[in-house]
């Protein structure tokens, strides 16, 4: 009896597998493209990162003046053994970024390679002064071609997938890259107590300014996160930065090419040969 049951089980398994195979062979779904960009907290489980409608680019945490954003485009329908094209354009309705200032132009015609179900398009974005006080958005839009249509104009949240967004539904044919470069005094800035107009700079690094912060980052290859905790900015590292910056600024001053703050005063670190008063421009010696 057991042998008969085992034989019946194998028969049903065979029928089931044949049925599944037939379903796959007969699939005639629409062949199209949609954005599928995943990101999330580094400490989280990447397997449950959801599809996001936007990508944040915070230049305050990026070394250098350019950054490459990889945007994934997925395809539905049958896999083909030949290349197919789709169109990727700037979505004028959502874009406030400026070409050449905030991002580099990219090719409108993109290729989905033979045998592939997705492709990653690289968009180069740029640091610019216009994102220091307000965000700039580069909206990307997929457009259909004779090869590929728009597959999922409305994306709905999948149960069990983590998302940073409160909304559950968005247009999967549009993806936004949101750029910012907001800088405030970081936690581990070691300056003096007083930093108002008329105050004399003191402490290791003196008064915080964006210009001084950026110069430190350029000299040491640091990002904003490096200034946020004792683990990344211990006292010994603060001292090294102070000594290097004082020597660097002193050499420029001695060579008659001093570095000035926006109010015209000499940039100051402990160890330089001058004093610096907030709001008082430097007057070169005659």
N, C-alpha and C positions, 0 to 999 in steps of 0.2 A: 504493500500500500504506500509506504514511504517513497519507494522508487517511482511509483506512478505520480505522486504529488511533486517530487523533484522534477520529473520530466515535464509536467504541466507548467511548473514555475518557469523552467527554461524556455518553454514555448511562448508563454506570455511575455517574458523578458525580450525574446526575439521580436515578437510582434510590436512591442512598445518601442524598441530601438529602431525598427524599420519605419514605424509611424513617425518618430521624431525626425529621422533622416529625411523622410518624404516631406515633412513640414518645412525643414530647412531648405531642401531642394526647390520647393514650390514657392518660397518667399519672394514676393514681388513688391516689397516696400519701396516708398519713394526715395530716390537717390538725391540727397541734399546735404547741406552743411549747416552747422550751428557752432556758437562759441561754447567751449567747455574749459573754463579757467578755474583751477583749484588753488587755494592757498588757505593758510590758517596759522594758529599759534605753533611755534616751533616745538613746544613741549607736548603738543597734542598728538592724537592718532591720525596720521596722514591718510589712513584708509577710509576715514569718514569725513574728509574735507568735502564740502559741497561745491557745486558749480556756483561761481560768484559772478555778479553782474558788473563788477568793477575791480580794478587793480590799483591799490594805493602805492604811490611812489613818494616817499618822504626823504627828500634830499638831505635833510638834517642828519640822517643815519647812513648816508652814502658818501664814500670817499671819491673825490673826483667830480667833474662837471658833467659827465654823461652817464647814462644808465640804460642797459638793454632790458626791455620787457618782453618776455616770451609769452605769446598769446596762442593758446591751443584752439584749433578748429577741428571739430569732429565731423565725420560723414556717416550718413545712414544709407541703407540699401546694400546691394551686392558689392563685394570687392571686385575691382576690375584689374585686368592684366595690362592696362595702359594708363598713361598719365591723363588726368582731368584738370580742368581749370575752374576757378571761381574768382569772384571779384571782391576786393577789400577796399573800402573807401573811407574817407573822413565823413563822419555824420555831422553835418552842419548844424542840425537842430540842438545838439548837445555839446558842441565843441566851443570852448573859450580859449584854448591854447593857440599859440601863433606858430605857424610853420617857420622853421629856421631859428626861432628863439626858444621854443619849448619842445620841439620835436623835429626830427629829420623826415623829409618826404620819403615815402615808401612806394613800391610798385603796386599798382592797382590790380593787375592780373597776377594771381597766385596759383600754385600748382599743387595738386594732391597726387603724389607719386603712385605709380602702379603698385598694386598689392597692399596699399596702406589704407587705414581707416581714419587717420588723423594726420595733421601737419602742424608744426609750430612756426609761427611767423614772428620774427624779431622786430620790434619797434624801438628805435633809439630816441630816448627823451633827454632833455637838456636842462641843466640848472640855469636859472635866469632870475634877475632881480624882481621880475613881475610876479613871482610866486612866493616872495618873502612875507607878504601881507595878506594875500588871498590865493585860494586854490585855482588852478587852471585845469580844465578837463579836455582830454583828447578823446572824442567819441569815434569808435570804429563801427562800421556797418558792413554786413555781408550783403552782396547782391547776387541774384541768380545769373547763371549762364546756360548755354545749351547743354553743358555737361552736368551741372549740379544746380538744384533748386535751393530754396530756403526751407530747411527741414522742420525746425521747431521755432515758430515765431513766438510761442508762449511757453516759457519754462516754469514748471511747478516744482516746489520743494519735494525732495524724496525723503520719506520717513527714515530716520536713523542717521541722516547725513548732517554734519555740523555746518552751520552757516553763521556769519557775522551780521547778516542782514535781518531786519525785522520783517520785511515784506516776503511773501511766499512766492509771488509770481513776477516774472520779468520777461522782456523780449530777448530771446536767445540769439537774435540776429544782430544785436547791438552790444558792444562792450565798451566800458569807459575806463580810461587811464586817468587817475586823479593825482595831480602833482602839487606838492607843497614844499616849502622850505622855511617853516616858521622856527625861529630861534629865540629862546629866552635863556637867561643865565642858568647854566646847568648846576646840578647839586654839588659837584666837586670842584667848583671854581674857587680858588684860594686867593682872595683879594682883601682889600681893606674894609673897614666898617663903613666908611663914608664915601659916597660916590655921587654927590649932588654938585651942581655948578658952584664953583668956588672952593671945593674940597681938593686937597692935595692927595694924589694917589699914593697908596701904601699897600702892604702885604706882598706876597710873592709875585702875584701876577697883576696886581693893580685892579682898576675898574674894568668890569666886563663890558666889552663892545663886540658887536658882530664881526667887525673888521679884525680885531685882535684874535677872536675865536677862530676865524677862518684861516688866519696866518699860522696859528698853532697847528691846525688840522693839515694844512699844506706842508708844513715842515716835518710833521711826524706821521702823516698818513692816518689820522684819527677820524672817528665819526662821533656824533653827538652821544651815542650810548657809552662811549669810552669815558665820558666825563660824569656819568650818572651814579657810579657806585665806587666804594673803596676797593672792591675787588679789581676793577678795571683802571682805577686811578688812585693808587696808593700814594702815601706821602713821598716816598722815594722818587716816584715817577713825576710828581709835581715839582720836586726840586730839580730834576734833570731838565724838565721843560723850562723852568725859570732860568737856569744857568745858560742853556742853549739860546733862548730867545734874547736874553740880555746881551750876550756876546754878538748874536746876529744883528740886533738893532744898533749896537754900538759901532760895529764895523761899517754899517751903512751910513750912520751919522758921521763918522770920521772921514768917509769917502764923499761927503757932501751930498748924499742921496738919502736923507732921513725919511722914515715912515711916519706919516701924520695921521691922526684920527680925523673923523669927519668935522670936528669943531676946530681943526687946525693945530691942536696941541701935538707934541711929540708922543708917539706911542711909548708906553712905559712898562718896564718890568724891574723888579728889584735887581740892582747890580749895574744899571746904566749910570752915566755920569751926570744926568740932569734930573730935575724935578718936573712934575707935570701937574697942572691944575685944571680940573674939569671946567670946560667952557672958556678957557683962556688960550688963544692961539699962540703958537711959538713965534718969536721974533728972532730971525737970524742975526748973528753978530755982524756988525759992520766991519 
